[in-house]
Amino acid sequence: MDNYSYDVFEKIKIEDRPNWHLYVDAVYKADPHKKNMSSEVLSKLLGVKNQGGFRYRGKTESPDLVVIFSTGEDIYWQDEIDNSLGLFLYYGDNKTPGNDLHETNLHGNEILRYIFGLAASDNIEDRKKIPPVLVFKKVGGRDVKFLGLAVPGIKGKPKKDWLTAVWGCNKEGDRFQNYKAFFTILNTSSGCDAEDGFGINLAWLSDIECGKAIESQYAPNEWKRYIRLKAYASLIAKQEKFAKSKDEQLPQDKLKKKMLKTIHDYFIEKDRGYSFEKFAADIIMYMDDAVASIDTTRPFKDGGFDAEGRYKIFKNVDNSIYVDFYVQAKCYAADNAVRVPDTARLISRIKDRQFGIMITTSYVADQAYKEVIDDGHPIVFINGRDIIEFVFNELEIRSDSDLSKWLKNNYGD
């Protein structure tokens, strides 16, 4: 089913703003008859500039409104939204080697530092200076999808981790620093003082422009609650479990395909894939800091699993509990799927209050995937795409040569 859409062919007049709303996951369409920047949507919809992934209204040192436009075109810096938690990960706008982190043409990183500094304060007067952040993504041509109203920071995550400077490199291997920023997408379904409903009335823009963002009758209730009480009411969407296709489980761009093949080939050539078990255990430990321990089994004697571990629940309290889990690691080529016999062996090991992890450089075949979902088996799948995205974004290894060096340094020649 297609998303509901709205045509934005002309600039919206101030007097017409009360008739327009921003709805989560609605698409705002550009004029298909215009092929140049004159068809750009966000400038017509919100009155911001017509270019760039980071746009704002007002002064650089104290913006009134921030608009983040995620194109998904830069494979090195992929913004991400987690609908199950209501979280948005955004990478800043410095990608120039030798350049100061904050000195960018669009001033995006400078503004990020400013608003996250305000968000870290417990003073309401500081939070009142935080501008609304509207998040959009490109969905084809010049059409855009509204992802939601965001506020800086995440409930339960240390403030120091909300905004961090990370290193990256370009295709030539030259290094630069950029920001990694975590936002919460707010649930605006409670409406505002002026009206009910989850849509954000664009009449709010007029009050924002007058410096009355929080006093406005059109300001979403949950945004005002965040400003006043620092309360994060995240937009959490329950996600049904579906079997992922092969394409969804494997990287699709050329570089990441090559990097995944490098991982597979390295361990196959080293010892027919046995060392992959250690790599798999390390990746799982890296992915979730609640994993307390993982022990790999000896080659040829896995007994239906390749590693066993303990998962710590409520890790920050004295009487936390541990749950046992088993790992099956499959160093398969990209065209060789994990199938029912593979998952059946792992399932056979799981007892009450235990779970399993199937990690592979390949993908899980449709039948095996569906059987695990339909029968409710507590199995976590970590596929080839998951591995390479984690290596790429979290370990910040973004070239095939750097990956080869990292593998040799950590797992021997």
N, C-alpha and C positions, 0 to 999 in steps of 0.2 A: 504494500500500500504506500502510495506517495505521501510525503509530508504536505500539510496544508501550506499554501503559499500566498504571497501578496505581491502584487506588481508595484515596483517603486521606479517608475519611469521618469518622474519629475521631482524636483525638490519639494519637500513637504513644507507648506507655509505655516507660519507660527499659529495662525488662527485655526488651522486644520489639525493641529497636533492632538487635541482631545479626542479626535476620531480614530487615532492610530494607537496600536498597542504592540508591544514586543511579547511574543509568545514563545516559550521554550520549545525548541526544535522546529519551529515554523521557518519556512524558507522565504527570503525576501529577494524577489527576482529583478534582474536588470533588464533593460529594454533590449530584446534580441535583435532589433534592427540597427542598433548602434554597436559598432565593434571597437571603438576606442574608449578612452577614459571618460568620455561624456556619459557612458552608461553605468559608471561606478555607483554602487548602491549606498554605501555607508555615509558618504558625503551628503547625499540627498535625504537620507533617513534621519541622520543625527547632526548634520552640520559640521562634521569634522573634515580633515583633509582627505583627499581622494587617493592617497597612496600610503603604503607602509603597514607593517604589522602592528605597530604601536602608535596610536593616535590619541590626541587629547584636546580638550578645550580649556581655555584660560591660560594662566602663566605657567611656565616650566617649573618654577620654584613652588607653585601652589595651584595645581590644576583643579578645575571644577568638575571635569568628567574625563574618564579614561576609557578608551575603546581598544580592546585587543582583538586583532584579526589574525587567526591562525590559518595559514594556507596549506600546511602539510607538505610543502614543496622541498623543504630542506631536510634531507635524510639524516643529516648530522645532528639536527636539533628539532626533534619531533615533540611538539606539545601534545599533552595527553589529558583526556578527561575520564574519570572513573565514575560512571553513573551509579554504581552500587554504593559508593561512599559520598558522592557529591563533591568530589575533589577535582581541581584543575591544576595541572603542572604546566608552567609556562617558562620557556627559555628566553632570556633577554635579547637585546638587539646589538650587542657588540660581537662582531665576527672578523675584526681586523687585527692581524698580528702587529704587535708593537704599539697598539693603541691603548690608552687608558680605559679601564673598564667602564667609566661613566661618561666618557666624551664620545657620544654617538650623534649622528646627524639628527635623529628623531628624539633624542634626550630620553629614550625609554628607560635605560638603566638608572639614570639620575632620578627619574620619577619613581621607579621601583624602590630605590633606597629611601626616598622620602616617605612614601606611603607605608612601607613596612616598618619604618622607624616609628611612625605614628601608631600603627597597629600594635606594636610591642608595648606601648605606654598603657598604664592603668588609669590615666587621666582622661576623663570624658572630653575635656576641652581639646585634647590632642586628637581624639577619635572623630570629633566633629569636623576636623579638617580633611578627613579621608574622603576622597572623591568616589562616587559610584563607579564601578568597573563593569562594563558591559562586554561580554565575550561572544565573539562570532567565529565561524569557520567557513572556509571556502567549500562549496559543494558542486562546482562545475561552472565553467565560464566565469561570469562576474556575479553569479548568484551567491548569497550568503545564508547561513543558518544561524539562528540565535541560540547560543548554548546556555545563557543565563546571566544573572546578576551576581557578581563575585565580590568577595571581601578578602583582604590579605590575611593569610594564616590559616591554621588548622587546629581545631580543638584536640587537645591531647598530645600534640607534637611540640617539642621544645621550641621556644621562640627563636633560638639561635639557628634552628634548622628550617625556618620558614623561607628565608632568603639566604642563599649561599653562593659564593663565587666558585665556579668550576673551570677547569682548564679544558680546552679543546684544540683541535688543529684542523687546518684546511687541507685540500687535496694535495698541496705541495709539502705538507708536513710542518708548516709554520704554526706556532702556538699562539693562543690568545685566551683571555679570560672572558667569561660571560656569566650572567646570573641564572640561577635555577630558583624559580619562585613557586611556592605553593599557595593556591587560593582555595577558598570554600565557595561553592555555588549555592546560593541561598534558595530556600523553598519560598517562593513568593505567592503561594496559592491563597494565603489569607487576605490578599488584596491590599487596599490602602484605605485611608479615611474617606476618600471621595467615592469609592466603588468597591464592590466585591469582585472576586475572580483573580486568576493567577497572572493575567496579562499586565505588563507594565505600561501605564498610560504615558504617551510621549509628551503630554502636557507637563510632566515632571521636568522635562528639559528646560522649559521656560523659567521655572522657579530655580532650577540649578544655575542657570545663566545669571539670575539676580542674586545669587549667594544665599538662597533659601532652600537648599536641598533637604535638610532635615525638618524644616518647618512646613514644607509643602504638603498639602492634602493628598497629593498624588505619590508621595514617597511610599514605597512598599513597607508594610508594617514590620516585616522581619528585618529589613535594612535598618529601620529606625531602632529596632530592638537591639541589633548588633551595636550600633553607635552608642546607645545609652547604657547597655548592660554588658557589652562584649559577648553576646550570646550568639553562637553559631548554629543556626537552624538550617542544616544542609539539605539539599534536594537529593534524597535517596530514592532511587528507582529500583524496585525489585526486578531482577533479571532472570527470566526463565532460562533453563539450561537446554541448549541445543548442541547437537553434534556439529563441530566445526568442519568445514570443508578442507580439502588438501591445501588449497591456496591460502586459506585463513591461518593455517598452521605452519606455513613455510614463508620465508622472506621472499619478496617479489622484486626488489631492486637488485641490480647487477652486483654491486659491492657486497651487500649482505649475503647474497647467495654464495659468493666466492668465499666469504669469511666462514660461513657455516660449513662449506666443503673443506676448508682448511682444518677446522676442528676435527671433522670426521676422519679425514685422511691422516692427520697427525697421529691419532690414537690407533688407527688400524695399522699403519706402517710401524708404529712403535712396538706394539705387542698384541696385535689382532683385537684391540679394543679393550683389553683388561684394565689399562690405566684410566680409561674413560670413567670407570666407577668412582675413582678418587676425584676426578674433575666434576662429575655429577654431584657428588657429596658436597664439594666446595661451593658449587653454584647454588645448591639448595640452602646452604648455610648463609651465603651472601644475600639471597633473596628475602629471607625472613629471619630477623634476629630473635624470634621466639623459638627457633630450632636450637635446643640446648646442646645436642651432640649427635654425631653420626659416625658409625663405625662401619667400614667396608669389610666385606668378607674376602676370603682368599680365592684366587682364580680356580675355576673348575668346580668349586664346592659352594655354590650359592644357595642351594636348597630352596629354590623358588624366588630368591631375592638377592640383591647385590649389596645392600647395606641396610642397617637398621639404626633407628635413631629415637630420640626423645624430644617431645615438643612441650614447651613450658607454657601453661595457661595461667593468666594473671601474673605475669613475670615480676610485677612491681610490688607484690605483697609478700609477706613472710610465709604464708601458708599456701603458696602456689602449688599446683598439681602438674603432674607429667603424664603425657599420653605417648604410648609407643607407636612408631610407624615403621613401615618397611619401604625400601626403594628398589625399583627395578630399573636398571639403566641400559638403554639400547643404543649403541653406536651404529646406527643404520644409515646407509646412503639415502639421499633425499627421495628417491623413487621407490624405496623399500619401506612399506608401512608397518607399524606395530599392529598386530592382528589379534584375533580372539585368543589363540593359544598363549600369546604373551601376557595378555591381561588376566587370563584365567589362572595362570601360575601365581601371579601377585595376589589375586583375590583369595586364593586358597590359603594363603598365609595369614590373612587378616582375621582377628578374633574381635570380640566385643571390646568397645572403647579403644579401638585401634584404627589406623587408616594407612593407605598406601600412596606412594608417589611413583608415577611412571614418567621417566624423563628420557627423551630421545632426541637425536639430531635429525630425526625424520618427522613423521606425522602419524596420527592414530587413524586407522581405517574406519570407515563409516560404521560398519557393523559392530566393531569392538567398542567404539565411542558410544553408540546408541544403547548397547546392552548395559554398559556401566551406568548410564543415566537412567534408563528405564527400570533397572533393578535396584537403583539406589545404593550402589556400592560406594563406599567412602574412598574414592580414588581421585587424586589430583594429577592432571596431565600437564607436563611441561614439555612443549614441543620445540621443534627447531627454531621457529620464529621467536618464541619466548626466550630461548637461550641467547640468540644473537642480539635481540633487543636489549637484554640485560647487559651483555658484554659491551654493547655499543653505548648505551645511555648511562648505566650505573658504574661500570668499570671504566668507562670513557676510553675504550680501545676502538679507534675509528679508522683503522687501515689494516689491510691484510698483512703487511710487513710487521706492524706493531703486534698484531695478534700472534704471529709465528714466534716472535721473540718472547712474548709473554708465556706462551705454552712451553717453550724450551726452558725458560727460567724457572717455571713453577712445576713442571712435570718431567724434566730431564730430556736429553737428546734421544 
